[in-house]
Amino acid sequence: MILASAGGFTPTRRAILEHIEAHPGVHFSELVRNLDVASGQVQYHLRKLLSNGQVAETYLYGRTHYYPPEYDAWERGALALFRRETAREILLHLLERGPSTPRDVVGSLDIARSTLEWHLEHLVEQGLVDKEYDGGNGVVLTVAHPQRTVQLLTGVIPSASDQLVDRFLRFVDQLFAGGDGS
């Protein structure tokens, strides 16, 4: 895709660039784990790739994510959130079942209400989910850009370690919420 086959790249830099091209939105720790390269080396090569405009970065929700430069701000935010299992499951629920109430999502995904609200805040902020009031005091959640969201979602395969971290955080949330999803 982007200069991955161009001359002048060390094998490590080429591996980093190819991994980012294959996994847009990958975060730093995942790069280090997946490539089995020392974090200092990854940092060095990322600085070079960033300064040459061959990679773009975005810091969102506690992680720095890396992308090929052609991804726009919406795609970057979406991909960063897709790398979180719960956010991905919320989107899949809304895509499969259509407009839903927060209560429906909490019940279907068996997550704490606080977990849903944390992810919804970011999904709404990144323009992935619309949160609308139904005329009374009820809230209805819908996917803002269904076709674009599905297109991006199909390319995201989270790492096993990311899935474990997400599941652990979900478990802790459930403990503090009393396990009743409220």
C-alpha positions in Angstrom: 0.0 0.0 0.0 2.0 3.0 1.3 5.7 2.7 0.5 5.9 -0.6 2.3 7.9 -2.0 -0.6 10.0 1.1 -1.1 13.7 1.0 -0.6 15.4 2.4 2.5 13.2 0.7 5.0 14.8 -1.5 7.6 13.1 -4.8 8.2 11.7 -3.6 11.5 10.4 -0.3 10.1 8.8 -2.2 7.2 7.2 -4.7 9.6 5.7 -1.8 11.7 4.4 -0.1 8.6 2.9 -3.2 7.2 1.3 -4.1 10.5 -0.3 -0.6 10.7 -1.6 -0.9 7.1 -3.1 -4.4 7.9 -4.5 -3.3 11.3 -5.4 0.4 11.1 -6.1 1.8 14.6 -3.6 -0.6 16.3 -2.3 0.9 19.5 1.3 1.0 20.7 1.2 -1.9 23.2 -0.4 -4.1 20.6 2.3 -3.2 18.1 5.0 -4.2 20.5 3.3 -7.5 21.4 2.4 -8.5 17.9 5.8 -7.7 16.4 7.8 -8.9 19.3 10.1 -5.9 19.0 11.4 -3.9 22.0 9.2 -0.9 22.8 12.2 1.5 22.3 12.7 0.3 18.8 9.0 0.6 18.0 9.0 4.2 19.3 12.1 5.1 17.2 10.7 3.7 14.0 7.2 5.2 14.7 8.8 8.6 15.1 10.5 8.2 11.7 7.3 7.0 10.0 5.3 9.9 11.6 7.8 12.5 10.6 7.8 11.3 7.0 4.0 11.3 6.9 3.8 7.6 6.3 1.8 6.9 9.4 -0.8 9.0 11.4 -1.5 8.8 15.1 -4.5 9.7 17.3 -4.6 9.6 21.0 -8.1 8.5 22.2 -9.3 7.2 25.6 -6.0 6.4 27.1 -4.3 4.9 24.0 -2.3 6.1 21.0 -3.6 4.5 17.8 -1.7 4.4 14.5 -3.2 4.5 11.0 -2.2 4.8 7.4 -2.4 8.6 6.7 -5.4 8.4 4.3 -7.9 7.6 7.1 -10.0 10.6 8.1 -10.8 11.7 11.6 -14.1 9.9 11.7 -12.5 6.6 10.6 -9.7 7.0 13.1 -12.1 7.5 16.0 -14.3 4.7 14.8 -11.4 2.2 14.5 -10.0 3.2 17.9 -13.4 2.3 19.5 -13.8 -0.9 17.4 -10.7 -2.2 19.1 -12.7 -2.3 22.4 -14.8 -5.4 22.6 -17.7 -3.8 24.5 -18.0 -0.8 22.1 -17.9 -3.2 19.2 -20.6 -5.4 20.8 -22.8 -2.3 21.4 -22.5 -1.3 17.7 -23.2 -4.9 16.6 -26.3 -5.0 18.8 -27.6 -1.8 17.3 -26.8 -2.9 13.7 -28.5 -6.2 14.1 -31.6 -5.1 16.1 -32.0 -1.6 15.0 -32.9 1.3 17.3 -32.8 0.2 21.0 -33.1 1.6 24.4 -30.2 1.5 26.8 -32.1 -1.0 28.9 -32.3 -3.3 25.9 -28.6 -3.1 25.2 -27.7 -3.7 28.9 -29.9 -6.7 29.1 -28.8 -8.2 25.8 -25.1 -7.8 26.4 -25.2 -8.5 30.1 -23.2 -5.4 31.0 -23.4 -2.8 33.7 -25.3 0.4 32.9 -22.2 2.3 33.8 -20.2 0.3 31.3 -22.7 1.1 28.6 -22.7 4.8 29.5 -18.9 5.0 29.3 -18.9 3.4 25.9 -21.9 5.4 24.7 -20.3 8.7 25.6 -17.4 7.9 23.3 -19.5 6.3 20.6 -21.7 9.5 20.5 -18.6 11.7 20.7 -17.0 10.0 17.7 -20.2 10.2 15.6 -20.9 6.5 15.6 -24.1 6.4 17.6 -27.0 8.8 17.9 -28.7 9.2 21.3 -32.2 10.6 20.8 -35.1 11.3 23.1 -38.3 9.5 22.1 -40.7 12.3 23.1 -41.0 11.2 26.7 -38.1 10.6 29.0 -36.9 7.6 27.1 -33.7 7.4 25.1 -33.3 5.5 21.8 -29.9 4.6 20.4 -29.2 4.2 16.7 -26.1 3.7 14.5 -25.3 7.1 12.9 -23.7 5.8 9.7 -24.7 2.1 9.4 -23.1 1.4 6.0 -19.8 3.2 6.8 -19.7 1.5 10.2 -20.2 -2.0 8.8 -17.6 -1.4 6.2 -15.0 -0.4 8.8 -16.0 -3.1 11.3 -15.4 -5.9 8.8 -11.6 -5.1 8.9 -11.2 -5.1 12.7 -9.9 -8.2 14.4 -8.9 -7.4 17.9 -6.0 -9.2 19.6 -6.5 -11.8 22.2 -4.9 -9.6 24.8 -7.2 -6.7 24.0 -10.2 -9.0 24.4 -8.9 -10.3 27.8 -8.4 -6.7 29.1 -11.9 -5.7 27.9 -13.5 -8.8 29.5 -11.6 -8.2 32.8 -12.8 -4.6 32.9 -16.4 -5.7 32.2 -16.1 -8.3 35.0 -14.9 -5.6 37.5 -17.7 -3.3 36.4 -20.2 -6.0 37.0 -18.8 -6.6 40.5 -19.1 -2.9 41.4 -22.6 -2.7 39.9 -23.8 -5.7 41.9 -23.9 -7.9 38.8 -27.5 -6.8 38.0 -26.7 -4.8 34.9 -28.0 -1.6 36.5 
